[in-house]
């Protein structure tokens, strides 16, 4: 459904400095599957999400690589064509702070009309309303929401409404960027259930779920990809990445979070020292080297490639899986 090969995108600052927030990223998402992307703030998750849609606004710029959606390469496609033929129908995006994504001066139905008419201007207002009402009912949202302004909706309802608007045209792939953040626990549960229902009903074919909470991805996604400083450092199934991480950064990320799942709830909390590198001038070698307790001189010399591990897993480290496991066991 989605294949990304060596995608590189950058920000160009007002001082003409290049910031490579997505650096040679490759991934695949099969139909009916969901992929989780995890990492701390500033690692490139949201930039990757924006880049995957092939629709770039300065200061974000496409540099190289391929983005193939259902067999169609959208890399370098004309922005107007992407907007007309790709966004909303092939791939859709739920942004961070989605509760603020709706126009406060428009009722929800008017916002939906604008979205639908951008792709099908021949639909009448009556047809648009009937279509929107049916979609909202399918997603468990009351019809009365269509007649409300965003300010009249609670935080959880506003978030669910944004999700409903994002998938109104039945996109094949949905990218959800921190969709449950800033919500109370009850609203979070409703939003997560709504996203899972979208997959089960077939309204969307595949999903990418972005968050900094690895344990949340265990309950939502099939596979997890861990990002650090614009690069992928580990790929594996949700079970593997949460309960048996390989890369030192993945291990540290899991160790810094309270996890309710059995087998991890009593684990001691640990912190990752230091801060991520400045991507204006990324370091040579491993980008995690300055914060890694297993670092060796050779880690800082050459760029580190992904290597394979048991169980169709990949990780970016010079050490073998066996060496890392031994170090973990020895504390």
RAKA-V622705 format. One record per pair of residues at least 12 apart in sequence whose ideal C-beta (glycine too) atoms are under 8 Angstrom apart, sorted by sequence separation. I is the first residue (numbers start at 1). J is the second residue. D is the distance in whole Angstrom. If there is no record, write none. Layout:
BEGIN
i | j | d
I | J | D
I | J | D
END
This chain:
BEGIN
i | j | d
8 | 20 | 6
9 | 21 | 7
10 | 22 | 8
37 | 49 | 8
74 | 86 | 6
113 | 125 | 7
116 | 128 | 5
145 | 157 | 7
179 | 191 | 6
180 | 192 | 6
195 | 207 | 7
209 | 221 | 5
214 | 226 | 8
223 | 235 | 7
224 | 236 | 6
234 | 246 | 6
242 | 254 | 7
255 | 267 | 7
257 | 269 | 8
304 | 316 | 5
309 | 321 | 5
9 | 22 | 4
47 | 60 | 7
54 | 67 | 5
62 | 75 | 7
133 | 146 | 7
163 | 176 | 8
223 | 236 | 7
224 | 237 | 7
234 | 247 | 4
255 | 268 | 8
256 | 269 | 6
277 | 290 | 7
285 | 298 | 8
286 | 299 | 5
304 | 317 | 7
8 | 22 | 6
62 | 76 | 6
132 | 146 | 6
195 | 209 | 7
207 | 221 | 8
223 | 237 | 6
224 | 238 | 5
233 | 247 | 5
255 | 269 | 7
256 | 270 | 6
285 | 299 | 5
286 | 300 | 7
304 | 318 | 6
7 | 22 | 6
8 | 23 | 6
52 | 67 | 6
113 | 128 | 5
116 | 131 | 7
222 | 237 | 7
223 | 238 | 6
226 | 241 | 7
234 | 249 | 8
255 | 270 | 4
256 | 271 | 6
285 | 300 | 4
8 | 24 | 6
51 | 67 | 8
74 | 90 | 8
112 | 128 | 7
116 | 132 | 8
141 | 157 | 8
145 | 161 | 6
163 | 179 | 7
179 | 195 | 7
222 | 238 | 6
233 | 249 | 5
234 | 250 | 5
256 | 272 | 6
274 | 290 | 6
275 | 291 | 8
284 | 300 | 6
285 | 301 | 5
7 | 24 | 7
8 | 25 | 8
69 | 86 | 7
129 | 146 | 7
221 | 238 | 5
224 | 241 | 4
233 | 250 | 7
242 | 259 | 8
274 | 291 | 4
283 | 300 | 7
284 | 301 | 7
285 | 302 | 6
6 | 24 | 5
7 | 25 | 5
72 | 90 | 7
224 | 242 | 7
243 | 261 | 8
252 | 270 | 7
273 | 291 | 6
284 | 302 | 7
285 | 303 | 7
286 | 304 | 5
6 | 25 | 7
7 | 26 | 7
109 | 128 | 8
141 | 160 | 6
176 | 195 | 6
226 | 245 | 8
242 | 261 | 7
252 | 271 | 8
253 | 272 | 7
272 | 291 | 6
284 | 303 | 7
285 | 304 | 7
299 | 318 | 6
6 | 26 | 6
54 | 74 | 4
70 | 90 | 7
109 | 129 | 6
112 | 132 | 5
141 | 161 | 7
159 | 179 | 7
218 | 238 | 5
243 | 263 | 7
252 | 272 | 4
298 | 318 | 6
4 | 25 | 6
5 | 26 | 5
23 | 44 | 8
54 | 75 | 7
69 | 90 | 5
139 | 160 | 8
159 | 180 | 8
174 | 195 | 8
217 | 238 | 6
218 | 239 | 7
226 | 247 | 7
228 | 249 | 5
243 | 264 | 7
4 | 26 | 6
22 | 44 | 5
69 | 91 | 6
242 | 264 | 8
296 | 318 | 7
4 | 27 | 5
21 | 44 | 5
25 | 48 | 6
54 | 77 | 6
56 | 79 | 7
109 | 132 | 6
141 | 164 | 6
226 | 249 | 7
249 | 272 | 7
3 | 27 | 8
4 | 28 | 7
55 | 79 | 6
139 | 163 | 8
159 | 183 | 6
174 | 198 | 7
192 | 216 | 8
196 | 220 | 7
217 | 241 | 8
218 | 242 | 4
226 | 250 | 5
2 | 27 | 8
3 | 28 | 5
22 | 47 | 5
139 | 164 | 5
195 | 220 | 7
217 | 242 | 7
294 | 319 | 7
2 | 28 | 7
21 | 47 | 4
22 | 48 | 5
2 | 29 | 4
21 | 48 | 8
55 | 82 | 5
88 | 115 | 7
155 | 182 | 7
156 | 183 | 6
192 | 219 | 8
214 | 241 | 7
215 | 242 | 6
226 | 253 | 7
1 | 29 | 5
54 | 82 | 5
55 | 83 | 7
136 | 164 | 6
139 | 167 | 8
155 | 183 | 6
156 | 184 | 7
159 | 187 | 7
163 | 191 | 7
192 | 220 | 6
214 | 242 | 5
1 | 30 | 6
22 | 51 | 5
53 | 82 | 7
135 | 164 | 7
155 | 184 | 8
1 | 31 | 5
88 | 118 | 8
89 | 119 | 6
156 | 186 | 7
160 | 190 | 7
174 | 204 | 5
179 | 209 | 8
181 | 211 | 8
286 | 316 | 7
294 | 324 | 7
55 | 86 | 8
88 | 119 | 6
156 | 187 | 3
160 | 191 | 6
163 | 194 | 6
167 | 198 | 6
173 | 204 | 7
176 | 207 | 7
180 | 211 | 7
286 | 317 | 7
1 | 33 | 8
54 | 86 | 6
55 | 87 | 6
135 | 167 | 8
155 | 187 | 6
159 | 191 | 6
163 | 195 | 7
172 | 204 | 7
173 | 205 | 7
174 | 206 | 8
175 | 207 | 8
176 | 208 | 7
178 | 210 | 6
286 | 318 | 7
53 | 86 | 7
135 | 168 | 6
154 | 187 | 8
170 | 203 | 6
171 | 204 | 6
172 | 205 | 5
173 | 206 | 5
174 | 207 | 5
175 | 208 | 5
176 | 209 | 5
177 | 210 | 5
178 | 211 | 6
294 | 327 | 6
53 | 87 | 6
84 | 118 | 8
112 | 146 | 7
156 | 190 | 6
160 | 194 | 6
170 | 204 | 7
172 | 206 | 7
173 | 207 | 7
174 | 208 | 7
176 | 210 | 7
178 | 212 | 8
83 | 118 | 8
84 | 119 | 7
156 | 191 | 7
163 | 198 | 8
173 | 208 | 7
175 | 210 | 7
11 | 47 | 8
132 | 168 | 7
167 | 203 | 6
180 | 216 | 7
214 | 250 | 8
108 | 145 | 6
109 | 146 | 4
131 | 168 | 8
167 | 204 | 6
9 | 47 | 7
53 | 91 | 6
108 | 146 | 5
109 | 147 | 7
9 | 48 | 8
52 | 91 | 7
107 | 146 | 7
108 | 147 | 7
214 | 253 | 6
249 | 288 | 5
252 | 291 | 8
25 | 65 | 8
53 | 93 | 6
107 | 147 | 6
108 | 148 | 6
214 | 254 | 6
248 | 288 | 7
7 | 48 | 8
24 | 65 | 7
107 | 148 | 6
108 | 149 | 8
247 | 288 | 8
9 | 51 | 4
107 | 149 | 6
108 | 150 | 7
215 | 257 | 6
249 | 291 | 8
20 | 63 | 8
50 | 93 | 7
106 | 149 | 7
214 | 257 | 6
218 | 261 | 7
249 | 292 | 7
7 | 51 | 6
49 | 93 | 6
105 | 149 | 8
213 | 257 | 7
215 | 259 | 5
248 | 292 | 5
7 | 52 | 8
14 | 59 | 8
104 | 149 | 7
215 | 260 | 7
248 | 293 | 7
12 | 58 | 7
13 | 59 | 7
104 | 150 | 5
215 | 261 | 6
248 | 294 | 6
9 | 56 | 7
12 | 59 | 5
103 | 150 | 7
104 | 151 | 6
229 | 276 | 5
4 | 52 | 7
11 | 59 | 5
102 | 150 | 4
228 | 276 | 7
229 | 277 | 5
11 | 60 | 6
12 | 61 | 6
215 | 264 | 8
230 | 279 | 6
2 | 52 | 7
10 | 60 | 8
11 | 61 | 7
46 | 96 | 6
115 | 165 | 6
119 | 169 | 6
229 | 279 | 6
9 | 60 | 6
10 | 61 | 6
9 | 61 | 7
116 | 168 | 7
230 | 282 | 8
9 | 62 | 6
10 | 63 | 5
108 | 161 | 6
112 | 165 | 6
115 | 168 | 6
116 | 169 | 7
229 | 282 | 7
9 | 63 | 6
111 | 165 | 6
115 | 169 | 7
140 | 194 | 7
8 | 63 | 4
139 | 194 | 6
233 | 288 | 7
8 | 64 | 5
99 | 155 | 6
102 | 158 | 7
112 | 168 | 6
231 | 287 | 6
7 | 64 | 8
8 | 65 | 5
108 | 165 | 7
140 | 197 | 8
230 | 287 | 8
6 | 64 | 7
7 | 65 | 3
139 | 197 | 7
229 | 287 | 4
6 | 65 | 4
7 | 66 | 7
99 | 158 | 5
102 | 161 | 7
139 | 198 | 8
228 | 287 | 6
229 | 288 | 7
5 | 65 | 6
6 | 66 | 7
7 | 67 | 6
98 | 158 | 8
99 | 159 | 6
102 | 162 | 6
228 | 288 | 6
4 | 65 | 7
5 | 66 | 4
98 | 159 | 6
101 | 162 | 5
4 | 66 | 7
3 | 66 | 7
4 | 67 | 6
5 | 68 | 8
99 | 162 | 7
102 | 165 | 8
138 | 201 | 7
246 | 309 | 6
3 | 67 | 8
4 | 68 | 7
98 | 162 | 4
139 | 203 | 8
2 | 67 | 8
3 | 68 | 4
98 | 163 | 8
138 | 203 | 7
250 | 315 | 8
2 | 68 | 7
2 | 69 | 6
246 | 313 | 7
1 | 69 | 7
2 | 70 | 8
94 | 162 | 6
247 | 315 | 5
1 | 70 | 6
94 | 163 | 6
246 | 315 | 5
247 | 316 | 7
248 | 317 | 7
247 | 317 | 6
235 | 306 | 8
240 | 311 | 6
246 | 317 | 8
94 | 166 | 5
93 | 166 | 7
236 | 309 | 8
240 | 313 | 6
92 | 166 | 5
232 | 306 | 7
237 | 311 | 8
92 | 167 | 6
236 | 311 | 7
246 | 321 | 6
236 | 312 | 8
237 | 313 | 8
248 | 324 | 7
92 | 169 | 8
236 | 313 | 4
247 | 324 | 8
251 | 328 | 7
88 | 166 | 8
235 | 313 | 6
236 | 314 | 8
246 | 324 | 6
92 | 171 | 4
98 | 177 | 8
234 | 313 | 7
235 | 314 | 5
88 | 168 | 8
89 | 169 | 5
91 | 171 | 6
94 | 174 | 7
234 | 314 | 7
235 | 315 | 8
88 | 169 | 5
89 | 170 | 7
90 | 171 | 6
91 | 172 | 7
92 | 173 | 7
93 | 174 | 8
94 | 175 | 7
96 | 177 | 5
98 | 179 | 6
234 | 315 | 5
89 | 171 | 6
90 | 172 | 6
91 | 173 | 5
92 | 174 | 5
93 | 175 | 5
94 | 176 | 5
95 | 177 | 6
96 | 178 | 5
232 | 314 | 8
233 | 315 | 7
234 | 316 | 7
88 | 171 | 6
89 | 172 | 8
90 | 173 | 7
91 | 174 | 8
92 | 175 | 7
94 | 177 | 6
99 | 182 | 7
233 | 316 | 5
91 | 175 | 7
93 | 177 | 7
232 | 316 | 7
233 | 317 | 8
94 | 179 | 5
96 | 181 | 7
97 | 182 | 7
231 | 316 | 7
2 | 91 | 8
70 | 172 | 6
69 | 172 | 7
69 | 173 | 7
92 | 204 | 8
53 | 175 | 7
52 | 175 | 6
49 | 175 | 5
49 | 177 | 5
46 | 177 | 6
45 | 177 | 7
46 | 178 | 8
29 | 173 | 7
52 | 208 | 7
49 | 208 | 7
49 | 210 | 6
46 | 210 | 7
34 | 199 | 7
45 | 210 | 5
32 | 199 | 7
45 | 212 | 8
1 | 172 | 6
2 | 173 | 5
35 | 206 | 8
37 | 208 | 6
41 | 212 | 7
1 | 173 | 6
34 | 206 | 7
35 | 207 | 7
36 | 208 | 8
37 | 209 | 7
38 | 210 | 8
40 | 212 | 6
32 | 205 | 7
33 | 206 | 6
34 | 207 | 4
35 | 208 | 5
36 | 209 | 5
37 | 210 | 5
38 | 211 | 6
39 | 212 | 7
31 | 205 | 5
32 | 206 | 7
34 | 208 | 7
35 | 209 | 7
36 | 210 | 8
37 | 211 | 8
38 | 212 | 6
31 | 206 | 6
34 | 209 | 6
36 | 211 | 7
38 | 213 | 7
30 | 206 | 7
38 | 214 | 5
29 | 206 | 5
36 | 214 | 8
29 | 208 | 6
38 | 217 | 6
48 | 227 | 7
36 | 217 | 3
45 | 227 | 6
44 | 227 | 5
47 | 230 | 8
36 | 220 | 7
43 | 227 | 5
36 | 221 | 4
43 | 228 | 5
44 | 229 | 7
34 | 220 | 7
35 | 221 | 6
38 | 224 | 6
43 | 229 | 6
44 | 230 | 4
34 | 221 | 4
35 | 222 | 7
36 | 223 | 7
37 | 224 | 8
38 | 225 | 7
39 | 226 | 6
43 | 230 | 7
44 | 231 | 8
34 | 222 | 5
35 | 223 | 5
36 | 224 | 4
37 | 225 | 5
38 | 226 | 5
39 | 227 | 4
40 | 228 | 8
33 | 222 | 5
34 | 223 | 8
35 | 224 | 7
36 | 225 | 7
37 | 226 | 8
38 | 227 | 7
39 | 228 | 6
33 | 223 | 7
35 | 225 | 6
37 | 227 | 6
27 | 225 | 6
25 | 227 | 8
36 | 238 | 7
38 | 241 | 8
1 | 205 | 6
2 | 206 | 6
1 | 206 | 5
25 | 230 | 8
27 | 232 | 7
2 | 208 | 8
23 | 229 | 8
25 | 231 | 7
26 | 232 | 7
23 | 230 | 4
24 | 231 | 7
25 | 232 | 6
22 | 230 | 6
23 | 231 | 5
27 | 235 | 8
21 | 230 | 5
20 | 230 | 6
40 | 253 | 7
39 | 253 | 7
38 | 253 | 7
40 | 272 | 8
43 | 276 | 7
42 | 276 | 6
40 | 276 | 7
21 | 279 | 6
20 | 279 | 6
23 | 282 | 8
19 | 279 | 5
19 | 280 | 5
18 | 280 | 7
20 | 282 | 7
17 | 280 | 5
13 | 280 | 8
END
